[in-house]
Amino acid sequence: HTITNFTPPLRRAAIVEQWVERVADPVDGKRMIFMVSVDAPEGEGQEQKRLAGYVVLFRPLTETGPFRGAVEKLLVSPDFRRR
């Protein structure tokens, strides 16, 4: 199970807006976002990537902030777990 930021019914616009804001956070130094993608299996089209997982690290805006990071969210696709 995952802790989610949204409740049903899911609204695509709200999800996109949240990610647009999150993508700006690394520029401000508030967060670091790491994403892992893998090539899609043959037969699913060339140049296709699948998101295997991502992690969001919160960076405190303090003197020691550049040296620390708290895992805010870690999500791994069920297709890529236990490998």
N, C-alpha and C positions, 0 to 999 in steps of 0.2 A: 504494500500500500504506500501511497505517496501523500505528503501534505501538499495540498493544492492551494493556489491563490484565488481560485474561482469556484463558484457554486452553480449548479444547473439552474436554468438552462444556460449552457455556455454561449457566450456572445463573441464571435470572431473579432469584432472591432475592439472589444476590451482586452482580449489576449494580445492582439497586435500592438495596441497602445502600450501595454505593460512592457512588452519586449523592446519597443522603440525606446522607452525610457531606460530600460536596463542596459541596452547597447551603448547609451551615452555615459553610463556610470564609469566604465574604465577610463574614458577620456578625462573625467573629473578626479580619478584616483580613488573613487569610493569602493569599487568592486573590481575583481578580475574574473573573467569568464573564460573557461576552457571548454572546448567542444571537440569531440572525437567523431570523425566520420570515416566510413569504410566504403570501398567500392561495392556496388550492388552485384549480386551474383549474375553470372552470364544468363542471358535471356530476359533480363529486366531492362535492357537498353544500355547503350554505351554512355559514358560520361555521367552515369547516375551515382549518386552518393546516398548513403543511409546514415542517419544520425545514430551512433551507438550510445552516446551519453554526453552529459555535460556536468560541470560543477561550477558553482558561483561562490567565490570567496569574498567576504566582506572585509574591507580594509579600514580599520578605525582611523579617523582623522586626528591622530595624536602624534606626539614626537616619535613614539616607537611604532607607529602605524605601518611605515614602509617595511618593517621586519616581521609583521604579523599578518595573519589572515584567518578568519573564522569561516568554516564551511557553512554557508547559508543554505545551499541546496545542492544535492547530489542525486542525479537521476541516470540510471542505466537502463536501456531498453531490455525488456525480458529476453529478447532474441540474443543478447550478448552477455548475459549473466552467467557466472560459474565457468568461465573459460580460462 
